[in-house]
Each structure stands twice: as C-alpha cells, then as structure tokens.
C-alpha cells in the first residue's frame, strides 16, 4: 500500500543528488525558491529515516516554509531582521511529526516577509517565477513552497495559511493546497502572523499526498471529524463579481463536471458573507503581527520590506476597543456561517484572476489592489474557522484553482470529496 506515491526510502539518495545538481547549475525554475537548504544534514536524515517504521511518507522529500523551526537552522520568516538569529534548538511540532514518519527535509522555502501578503514577492531573497506562466507572480505567502512542489523539488510542502497563503500559490501554480481547520494542526514552533487566523497545512501535486501529509501533521490532536454534505453552494453575493473571463470560463467548465457527476450545485445568497464584507479583517494581521514583532518593528523597521512594515503600521489606527469588537464580530460570523451552511460545501474560484506579470508590481497601488483581490475568496475559510482546499483545473490553456470550503472539523470528509472532484477534473 505504500508504493503508490513517487517516493521511497530506496530512491531518496538518488533523488537528493538530482536536486543538488539542479540547484548547483542554478536551474531557472528553482531560483529564489529556497532561503536555505538542509543539504548538510541530508545524509544523516536518510540514515535516520531508514530506521523509522514503514509509513506511507517514508522517503518523501519535504520542503518547509521559512516560518517553521528545523533543528540546527535559523528560522528567518523571509526577513533580514531575523537572519542572524540563533539556530532552532528543536523541530517545530509538525516537522517532528513528519520526521518520525520517515520524511526527509530539503530546505526552508521562500515567502513573503512574515507571510504578510497573498502575492509572494520578497525583496530580500528574490521572488520565485510562476511554474505555469513565465514572468508571472507565484502567489503567496507560501511562494517557494508551491514552486518546490510544482517543479518537482519536493513531494510535499508545508506552509501556513492566514488568508489563503497555501491556496493562492497552489491555484497559481497548478497544484493542490489544503488549509485545515486551525485547531487540527499544531502551530508550535511556527512563527505567527495572526494568531487568530493562521493555519498550518500541506501542498502537493494531488489530493492523496495532501491527505496523507495532513493525517501526519494532525497526529496526536484527537479530533472528531464530521461528514460533509456533497451539496455545493456558489454564493451569488460574494466572490463572483469580478472574475477574469478566462477564470469564469474555466470555473463554469468545472461546475459542469461536478453537476454531471450527480452533485447538487446551487447558486444562492449566503447571508453570513454579507457580514464578512464589513468585517475589518486587516485588524487581525496588523495588530497581532505588531504584538509578536514589536521590538523588531521599533528597532529595525528600516530593514523590513516597506510593503510589510506599512501594513504593520496600520495597527496604530486600531484602538483596543475596536480590536476587541472585531474579535467579537468574527465570533458571531463563525456561528452564523455554521448555522447557515451546516455541512454543505462553499464552491468558488480560489482567486478571481490568472497570475499577473511580476513587472506590474513596481506600483504600490497596483500591489495593494491585487493583493486584496486574491485574498478575498480564500480568506473566507480563515475568518469562519473552516477547512478549505484548492484543486487545479485546466480549461483550454488556462489553469485555475477551484476551491471547496467546509465548516470546522470536516477536514477528512472534505479531503475525500476533493479526491472525487480531482478525478472529475482529470
């Protein structure tokens, strides 16, 4: 049962050699993908992995977003200000879980600084090129994570998702990205952006690999999962108004495949999403990132990405009362959404546009406008504390992400449904 994936402990050493060669010759598809590699430990990792019990993940090559502690390496969070920090004394919990399952870690992947954007640009370590459309942005914040999978450097990538940071780059690069329910996967040893919204999850080329990784990531959490109702709801009042024509056409084709398979697809108003339109979601990342990194912000602000520091600065506009009100309103929306949607599936394009050219982002106004646009749909799941997955779908010559979102702790059932949809889309 363990030989259905493209990895094994027997082939790990040879695959690592191939990856080293690709990086040594500066393969263009892997430029700016890693902030550092773990090559100094790979021989020891393979030896240790061989001694682990047989598991489906034994010998899998895994990349880790530069937010997660890996013993012996500095966790930089895509910043300059943390680049000289002490090395991690122990693995993050999810890294430990995967290591115990025989996975082999190849490197820290590049990201938007502090994970504070859905576009994937990084002025310190460069911006990886899109794996599908040359010269276009990778999406973020888990940019390098997505490219590491799409370009075959990693079998699985581990990232975070605060407003779509797993699913946006998955959609832009033709792979699968899964955001679990926040409480389903430990965040111990992971640097936060927003403690209210951050989730930890996997990316891979298919749902099966994501599901396998999720089961290992969530190990020890003792979660009781609920079952989804395979009724798909497309909200008429949110997320569908400004689709790029190519995205609209591809999404319509995906809906046809779902409908022809016998699933119910309803277009209707989702009242809870009306409340989401007026919720000041930006409060969470602005206030909570400042609370976490205030000392660095005050002492080394000039070393931050200016687009990140300007967003952190907005915390000064938020009073304690306003922030608490935002927290309270969010809790009300979570309850309202759960009561309204139950175990049905919200169905949307992951992002309303195809990946834009990197060259247009010299303009800060363009950056801000497109950042909000790509975050809008995936951030629903973070705000309502749900689970959500982006599936690649290609129509004619365009690849988009089709996003399935469920309420909290429907993770396993959502992944099962996603596997079914994946077959429909193939």
C-alpha positions as CSV (number, residue, x, y, z in Angstrom):
1,X,0.0,0.0,0.0
2,X,3.0,2.3,0.3
3,X,4.2,2.2,-3.2
4,X,1.5,4.3,-4.9
5,X,3.5,7.5,-4.4
6,X,6.5,8.7,-6.4
7,X,8.9,8.4,-3.4
8,X,10.6,5.7,-1.4
9,X,13.4,5.4,1.0
10,X,15.3,3.4,-1.6
11,X,15.3,6.2,-4.1
12,X,15.7,9.1,-1.7
13,X,19.5,9.4,-2.0
14,X,19.4,9.4,-5.8
15,X,16.6,12.0,-5.9
16,X,18.6,14.2,-3.5
17,X,21.6,14.0,-5.8
18,X,19.4,15.1,-8.7
19,X,18.0,18.1,-6.7
20,X,21.5,19.1,-5.6
21,X,22.6,19.1,-9.2
22,X,19.6,21.2,-10.3
23,X,20.5,23.8,-7.6
24,X,24.2,23.7,-8.4
25,X,23.6,24.5,-12.0
26,X,21.2,27.3,-10.9
27,X,18.2,25.8,-12.7
28,X,16.0,28.8,-13.5
29,X,12.8,27.2,-12.2
30,X,14.3,26.9,-8.8
31,X,15.8,30.3,-8.5
32,X,14.7,32.1,-5.3
33,X,12.7,29.0,-4.2
34,X,14.7,28.3,-1.1
35,X,16.0,30.7,1.6
36,X,18.4,27.9,2.7
37,X,18.8,24.2,2.0
38,X,19.4,21.5,4.6
39,X,21.9,19.6,2.5
40,X,24.5,19.4,5.3
41,X,22.1,17.1,7.2
42,X,20.6,15.1,4.3
43,X,22.9,12.0,4.6
44,X,22.1,11.8,8.3
45,X,18.4,12.3,7.6
46,X,18.3,9.4,5.1
47,X,20.1,7.1,7.6
48,X,17.7,8.1,10.3
49,X,14.7,7.7,8.0
50,X,15.7,4.1,7.1
51,X,15.4,3.2,10.8
52,X,11.9,4.5,11.1
53,X,8.9,2.2,10.9
54,X,7.4,1.8,7.5
55,X,4.9,4.5,6.8
56,X,3.5,6.0,3.6
57,X,5.7,9.1,4.0
58,X,9.0,7.2,4.4
59,X,11.5,8.7,1.9
60,X,9.3,11.6,0.9
61,X,11.1,14.9,0.2
62,X,9.5,17.7,2.1
63,X,10.1,21.5,1.9
64,X,9.3,23.7,4.9
65,X,8.2,27.3,4.7
66,X,10.7,29.6,6.4
67,X,8.4,30.0,9.4
68,X,8.9,26.6,10.9
69,X,11.7,25.7,13.2
70,X,14.1,23.0,12.0
71,X,16.7,21.9,14.5
72,X,20.1,23.4,13.7
73,X,18.9,26.1,11.3
74,X,17.8,29.7,11.6
75,X,14.1,30.5,11.0
76,X,14.2,33.8,9.2
77,X,10.5,34.2,8.2
78,X,11.6,35.7,4.9
79,X,13.2,38.6,6.7
80,X,16.6,40.3,7.0
81,X,15.9,41.2,10.7
82,X,15.8,37.5,11.8
83,X,18.6,36.2,9.5
84,X,21.2,36.3,12.3
85,X,19.0,34.8,15.0
86,X,20.1,31.7,16.9
87,X,19.5,28.3,15.2
88,X,16.5,26.4,16.3
89,X,17.1,24.1,19.2
90,X,14.3,21.7,18.2
91,X,11.9,21.0,15.4
92,X,8.5,22.5,15.1
93,X,5.8,20.0,16.1
94,X,4.7,19.4,12.5
95,X,8.4,18.9,11.4
96,X,8.8,16.4,14.3
97,X,5.7,14.5,13.2
98,X,6.9,14.2,9.6
99,X,10.4,13.3,10.6
100,X,9.1,10.5,12.8
101,X,7.2,9.2,9.7
102,X,10.4,9.0,7.7
103,X,10.1,12.2,5.7
104,X,13.3,14.0,4.6
105,X,13.6,17.8,4.8
106,X,15.3,19.5,1.9
107,X,15.1,23.2,2.8
108,X,13.3,26.3,4.0
109,X,11.2,27.8,1.2
110,X,11.0,31.5,0.3
111,X,7.9,33.5,1.3
112,X,6.5,37.0,1.6
113,X,8.2,38.5,4.6
114,X,6.3,37.5,7.8
115,X,3.7,35.9,5.5
116,X,2.1,39.3,5.1
117,X,0.7,39.2,1.5
118,X,-1.0,36.9,-0.9
119,X,1.3,37.7,-3.8
120,X,4.6,36.0,-2.9
121,X,7.0,38.9,-3.6
122,X,10.2,39.1,-1.4
123,X,12.7,42.0,-1.9
124,X,15.4,40.2,0.3
125,X,15.6,36.7,-1.2
126,X,14.1,37.3,-4.6
127,X,10.7,36.2,-6.0
128,X,10.3,32.7,-7.5
129,X,8.9,32.6,-11.0
130,X,5.5,31.1,-11.6
131,X,5.7,27.4,-12.6
132,X,2.9,27.7,-15.1
133,X,3.3,31.2,-16.6
134,X,6.8,32.5,-17.0
135,X,7.3,36.0,-15.7
136,X,4.2,35.9,-13.5
137,X,4.0,36.1,-9.7
138,X,3.9,32.8,-7.8
139,X,1.3,33.8,-5.3
140,X,1.9,33.8,-1.6
141,X,2.7,34.0,1.0
142,X,3.9,30.3,0.6
143,X,5.5,31.1,-2.7
144,X,8.6,28.9,-2.6
145,X,6.6,26.1,-1.1
146,X,4.3,26.0,-4.1
147,X,7.1,26.2,-6.6
148,X,9.2,23.5,-4.8
149,X,6.3,21.1,-5.5
150,X,5.3,22.3,-8.9
151,X,8.9,22.0,-10.2
152,X,9.4,18.6,-8.6
153,X,12.0,19.5,-6.0
154,X,9.7,18.4,-3.1
155,X,6.9,15.8,-2.9
156,X,5.1,17.8,-0.2
157,X,5.5,21.3,1.0
158,X,4.5,22.5,4.5
159,X,3.2,26.1,4.7
160,X,0.8,28.4,6.5
161,X,-2.4,30.0,5.5
162,X,-3.7,33.2,7.1
163,X,-5.9,34.4,4.3
164,X,-5.1,32.0,1.5
165,X,-1.3,31.6,1.7
166,X,-1.5,27.9,0.8
167,X,-4.3,28.0,-1.6
168,X,-3.4,31.1,-3.6
169,X,0.0,29.9,-4.7
170,X,-1.5,26.4,-5.3
171,X,-4.0,27.9,-7.6
172,X,-1.5,30.0,-9.5
173,X,0.9,27.1,-10.0
174,X,-1.4,24.2,-10.8
175,X,-1.1,22.1,-7.6
176,X,-3.2,21.3,-4.6
177,X,-3.2,23.4,-1.4
178,X,-5.1,22.4,1.8
179,X,-5.9,24.7,4.7
180,X,-7.1,22.6,7.6
181,X,-9.3,23.7,10.4
182,X,-7.0,25.9,12.6
183,X,-7.2,23.7,15.7
184,X,-6.5,20.5,13.7
185,X,-2.7,21.0,13.3
186,X,-0.2,22.2,15.9
187,X,1.4,25.6,15.3
188,X,4.1,25.0,18.0
189,X,7.4,26.1,16.6
190,X,5.9,28.2,13.8
191,X,6.3,31.9,13.8
192,X,2.9,33.6,13.6
193,X,1.5,36.4,11.5
194,X,-2.0,36.3,13.1
195,X,-2.7,34.0,16.0
196,X,-6.4,34.4,15.2
197,X,-6.2,33.3,11.6
198,X,-3.0,31.2,11.0
199,X,-3.4,27.6,10.0
200,X,-0.7,25.0,9.1
201,X,-1.2,22.7,6.1
202,X,0.3,20.9,3.1
203,X,0.7,21.4,-0.6
204,X,1.3,18.6,-3.1
205,X,0.6,17.7,-6.7
206,X,-2.5,15.7,-5.8
207,X,-5.1,15.3,-3.0
208,X,-3.9,11.9,-1.9
209,X,-0.5,13.3,-1.0
210,X,-2.0,16.3,0.8
211,X,-4.4,14.0,2.7
212,X,-1.5,11.7,3.7
213,X,0.5,14.7,4.9
214,X,-2.5,16.2,6.8
215,X,-3.0,12.9,8.7
216,X,0.6,13.0,9.8
217,X,0.6,16.7,10.6
218,X,-2.6,16.4,12.7
219,X,-1.3,13.3,14.6
220,X,-2.0,13.5,18.3
221,X,-4.7,16.1,18.1
222,X,-7.6,13.6,18.8
223,X,-10.0,15.3,16.5
224,X,-13.6,14.2,16.0
225,X,-14.4,14.8,12.3
226,X,-17.8,15.5,10.9
227,X,-19.1,14.4,7.4
228,X,-19.8,16.9,4.7
229,X,-23.0,17.0,2.6
230,X,-21.9,17.0,-1.0
231,X,-24.1,19.9,-1.8
232,X,-22.2,22.7,-3.4
233,X,-23.2,26.3,-2.8
234,X,-22.0,29.1,-5.1
235,X,-22.7,32.4,-3.3
236,X,-24.5,34.9,-5.5
237,X,-23.5,37.7,-3.2
238,X,-19.7,37.2,-2.7
239,X,-16.6,36.3,-4.6
240,X,-18.0,36.0,-8.2
241,X,-18.4,39.6,-9.4
242,X,-15.1,40.4,-10.9
243,X,-13.8,37.1,-12.4
244,X,-11.3,37.4,-15.2
245,X,-13.1,35.9,-18.3
246,X,-10.6,33.0,-18.5
247,X,-11.3,32.2,-14.9
248,X,-15.1,32.4,-15.4
249,X,-15.0,30.1,-18.3
250,X,-12.8,27.6,-16.6
251,X,-14.9,27.7,-13.4
252,X,-18.1,27.2,-15.4
253,X,-16.5,24.1,-17.0
254,X,-15.5,22.8,-13.6
255,X,-19.1,23.3,-12.4
256,X,-20.4,21.3,-15.4
257,X,-18.2,18.4,-14.5
258,X,-19.4,18.4,-10.8
259,X,-23.0,18.7,-11.9
260,X,-22.8,15.9,-14.5
261,X,-21.4,13.6,-11.8
262,X,-24.7,14.0,-10.0
263,X,-23.8,16.5,-7.3
264,X,-26.2,19.3,-6.4
265,X,-24.8,22.8,-7.2
266,X,-26.9,25.7,-6.0
267,X,-26.4,29.4,-6.6
268,X,-27.8,31.3,-3.7
269,X,-27.2,34.2,-1.3
270,X,-25.2,33.3,1.8
271,X,-26.2,35.8,4.4
272,X,-23.2,35.3,6.6
273,X,-20.9,36.6,3.8
274,X,-22.7,39.9,3.9
275,X,-21.3,40.4,7.4
276,X,-17.9,39.4,6.1
277,X,-17.9,42.3,3.7
278,X,-17.9,44.8,6.5
279,X,-15.6,43.0,8.9
280,X,-12.2,44.7,9.3
281,X,-10.2,41.5,8.7
282,X,-7.0,43.5,8.4
283,X,-7.1,44.2,12.1
284,X,-6.0,40.6,12.8
285,X,-2.7,40.6,11.0
286,X,-1.9,44.3,11.7
287,X,-2.4,44.1,15.4
288,X,-1.3,40.6,16.1
289,X,1.9,40.9,14.0
290,X,2.8,44.0,15.9
291,X,2.2,42.3,19.2
292,X,4.5,39.5,18.1
293,X,7.3,41.5,16.5
294,X,7.0,44.9,18.2
295,X,10.6,45.1,19.4
296,X,12.0,44.4,15.9
297,X,9.5,46.7,14.3
298,X,10.6,49.6,16.6
299,X,14.3,48.9,16.5
300,X,14.9,47.7,12.9
301,X,11.9,48.9,10.9
302,X,14.2,50.2,8.1
303,X,15.3,46.6,7.4
304,X,11.7,45.4,6.8
305,X,10.1,45.1,3.4
306,X,8.4,48.5,3.2
307,X,5.2,46.9,2.0
308,X,5.1,44.8,5.1
309,X,6.1,47.5,7.6
310,X,3.4,49.8,6.2
311,X,0.8,47.2,6.8
312,X,2.1,46.6,10.3
313,X,1.9,50.3,10.9
314,X,-1.8,50.2,10.5
315,X,-2.1,48.7,13.9
316,X,-1.6,52.2,15.3
317,X,-5.0,53.1,13.8
318,X,-6.8,50.4,15.8
319,X,-7.9,51.1,19.4
320,X,-8.1,48.3,21.9
321,X,-11.9,48.7,21.8
322,X,-12.1,48.4,18.0
323,X,-9.9,45.3,18.0
324,X,-12.0,43.6,20.7
325,X,-15.1,44.5,18.7
326,X,-13.6,42.9,15.6
327,X,-12.9,39.7,17.6
328,X,-16.4,39.6,18.8
329,X,-18.0,40.2,15.4
330,X,-15.9,37.4,14.0
331,X,-17.1,35.0,16.6
332,X,-20.7,36.0,15.7
333,X,-20.0,35.4,12.0
334,X,-18.5,32.0,12.7
335,X,-21.7,30.9,14.5
336,X,-23.9,32.5,11.8
337,X,-22.0,30.8,8.9
338,X,-22.0,27.4,10.6
339,X,-25.8,27.6,11.3
340,X,-26.5,28.7,7.7
341,X,-24.1,26.4,5.8
342,X,-24.1,23.4,8.1
343,X,-22.1,20.7,6.4
344,X,-22.6,22.0,2.8
345,X,-19.6,23.0,0.7
346,X,-18.9,26.5,-0.5
347,X,-17.7,26.5,-4.1
348,X,-15.7,29.3,-5.6
349,X,-12.7,30.1,-7.8
350,X,-9.8,30.2,-5.4
351,X,-8.7,33.5,-6.9
352,X,-10.6,35.6,-9.5
353,X,-7.7,36.2,-11.8
354,X,-4.9,34.4,-13.5
355,X,-1.4,35.1,-12.2
356,X,-0.4,38.7,-13.1
357,X,3.0,39.6,-14.5
358,X,5.6,40.4,-11.9
359,X,6.6,43.6,-13.8
360,X,3.4,45.4,-12.9
361,X,4.1,45.4,-9.1
362,X,6.5,48.3,-9.1
363,X,3.4,50.3,-8.4
364,X,2.3,50.2,-4.7
365,X,-1.3,50.9,-5.6
366,X,-1.4,48.0,-8.0
367,X,0.2,45.8,-5.4
368,X,-2.4,46.7,-2.8
369,X,-5.4,46.3,-5.1
370,X,-4.4,42.9,-6.5
371,X,-3.3,41.7,-3.0
372,X,-6.8,42.4,-1.7
373,X,-8.4,40.8,-4.8
374,X,-6.5,37.5,-4.5
375,X,-7.0,37.2,-0.7
376,X,-10.8,37.8,-0.8
377,X,-12.2,34.4,-1.6
378,X,-9.7,32.2,0.3
379,X,-9.9,34.4,3.4
380,X,-13.5,33.2,4.0
381,X,-12.2,29.9,5.4
382,X,-9.8,31.6,7.8
383,X,-12.4,34.1,9.1
384,X,-15.1,31.5,9.7
385,X,-12.5,28.9,11.0
386,X,-13.2,26.4,8.4
387,X,-11.2,24.0,6.2
388,X,-10.6,24.6,2.6
389,X,-8.8,23.1,-0.4
390,X,-7.8,24.5,-3.8
391,X,-7.8,22.0,-6.7
392,X,-6.1,22.7,-10.0
393,X,-8.4,22.7,-13.1
394,X,-7.3,23.3,-16.6
395,X,-9.7,24.5,-19.3
396,X,-8.3,25.0,-22.7
397,X,-4.9,26.6,-22.0
398,X,-5.7,28.2,-18.6
399,X,-5.2,26.6,-15.2
400,X,-7.2,27.9,-12.2
401,X,-7.9,26.9,-8.7
402,X,-11.3,25.5,-7.7
403,X,-11.9,26.0,-4.0
404,X,-14.0,23.8,-1.8
405,X,-14.6,25.1,1.7
406,X,-16.4,23.5,4.7
407,X,-17.0,24.5,8.3
408,X,-14.7,23.4,11.1
409,X,-13.6,19.8,11.6
410,X,-14.9,18.5,8.3
411,X,-11.3,18.1,7.1
412,X,-11.2,14.4,6.4
413,X,-14.6,14.4,4.7
414,X,-13.6,17.4,2.6
415,X,-10.4,15.7,1.5
416,X,-12.4,12.6,0.5
417,X,-14.8,14.8,-1.6
418,X,-11.8,16.7,-3.0
419,X,-10.4,13.4,-4.3
420,X,-13.6,12.6,-6.0
421,X,-13.6,16.1,-7.7
422,X,-10.0,15.7,-8.6
423,X,-10.9,12.6,-10.6
424,X,-13.8,14.5,-12.3
425,X,-11.3,17.3,-13.3
426,X,-8.7,14.9,-14.7
